[in-house]
Amino acid sequence: GRDLDDVMHLLWPRPFADEAVRHFRHTLASGERFESRGFYERRHDTQAVESYDWMLERVRLPDGSLGVACYFYDATLRHQAEEQLRRQGERDAFRVALEDTLRPLGDASAIVEAAARLLAADLQADRVVYGEFDDRGEQVEVVADVSLRMPSLGGKLPCEAFADLKTALR
């Protein structure tokens, strides 16, 4: 009993809802079939991220008027599995690059520096710092500091400098 435009905007965010309504109206007016694969979006009503393959076709209703039938397949589980495989592939590629880069190195500081550079590039991070705690756990000796835009931290830093990081990792 509600208008399609209202329902779509209750369920989906504006860019997609507007586009979907345009496709429904175009299919109704023109008779052209519409097909979408791999749609992936967060719903307004449930906050769940869902994926669908869907298709629109114009149909003749029992009273003789024209309508639009929407056929859809919930592809959420497939999309999530594909995303997991993609992320695993990226992790595997990083591990291979790391191993290939570190294998010929013999010096510990060269290994740490190379690993930090690869990690910074992989994470697209502004800075990667590798440090070691002193025996009393009061200071961190900066061993490698890779940054394209910032001056080196260098030397020893009090552990308090990492308090926010310790809290974030808990």
N, C-alpha and C positions, 0 to 999 in steps of 0.2 A: 503494500500500500504506500510505499515511499518512492520518491523520485530517485532515479538511478544516480544522478549527480550527488544528491544528499548522502545516499548510502555509501558511494565510493569514497567520499570525503570523510565519512565517519570511520571507515576501515583503513584507509591508506593516506600517506602524506600527500600534500598538494601536487608536487610535480607528477607523480605517477597517477594520482586520481584524475587530474585534468587530462592527461594523455589517454588514459583508459576510456574516459567518457567520450573524448573525441573519436576514438576508434569505434566505439559502440554506435555513435551517431553516424559516422561515415559508412559503416557496414549497413546500417538500416537504410540510409539514403541511396547508396550506390549499389548495394548487393555484392560488393567486393568482400571476399573472405579476408580475414586478418589472422595472422599467426605470430605468436611470441614464444621464444624459447629462452630459458635461463633467467627469467625475471626473479629478482631477489631483493626483498625490501622488509623493513620493520613495520608491522601493523600498528595503527593508532589504538585500536580497541584492546588488544591483548599484549602489546609490546613484543610479541614473538617475531623473530625474523623468519620469514617463510620464502620458499622458492616455488614457482609454478611455471609450467609450460601451459599456454592457453591459446584458444582459437575462437574466433567469432564467425558465425555464418548467419546470413539472413534467411529466415524461414517464414512460411505462410502459416498463420494461426488458424484455428478451427473456424473463426468467424470471417475468415478471408482477408483480414488485415495482415500487415507485415510486422514481423518482430525479429529479434536477434537471439540466437542460441549461443551460449558460451560454454564451451567444453574445456575442462581444465584437468591437469594432472598435478598433484602435489609432489614436487620434486625436491622438497626440503632435505630429506635424508640423503638423496643422491648428491645434492649440492654440498652438503656438509662433508660427505665422504670425499668428494673431489677436492674440496678446500683443504682437508687434512692431508691428502696425498700431495697436493701442491706444496704445502708448508713442509712436509717431510722431505720432499725433493729439494727444496731450498736448503734445509738443514744438512742434507747429505752432500749437496754441492759445496757448501761452506766447509764441511769436514774434509772433503777431498782436497779443496784448495788449501786449507790449513796444513794438511798432511804433506802435500806436494811442496809447499813453501818451507815448512820447518824441517823436513827430512834432511836436506843437505847442510843445514846449519849445525855447528858444533858448539858455538859459544852461547852460554846461557843468556847473556844480555841481548844477543842478536835474536835469539828465539823469542824472548819476551817482547822485544820491540816489533818483530815481524808479526807476531800473534796479535798484538795491540793494534797495529795498522790494519790487518785484515778484519778484525772485529769492528773497528771504527767504520771501515768502508761498508761492511755487511749491515751494520745497524744504522748507517747514515748518521752516526753520532758526531757531535761537535768535539767531544773529547773522550778518550779512553785512557785511564790511569791504572797502572799496575803498581802495587806497593806491598811491602812486607812489614808486619808488625815487629817492633823491637821485643826483646826478651820480657820486658815488664808489661807489654801491651799498652804503653802510654803514647808511643809515637809510631807513625807509619813512614817508612823510608820509601820515597817515590823511586821506583826502578825504571819505569817507562811512562812517558807522558806524551801521548799522540794527540795533537790538536792542529787543525789547519788555521784556526782564527785566534787562538788565545795563547798568551805567554805560558811557558812551562811553569808548573807548580814547583818543581825541583825540590831537592833536599828532603828534610824531615818535616812532617806535619803532625800536630797533636791529634790524638784520636777523636777529640771533640769535633774536629773539622768534618768528621764522617758521621756525626750523631744523626742527622736527618736520614742518611743512607741506612744506618742500622735500624732506625724506626721503620723505614719503608720496607725493609727486607723481612721484618718480623711477621 
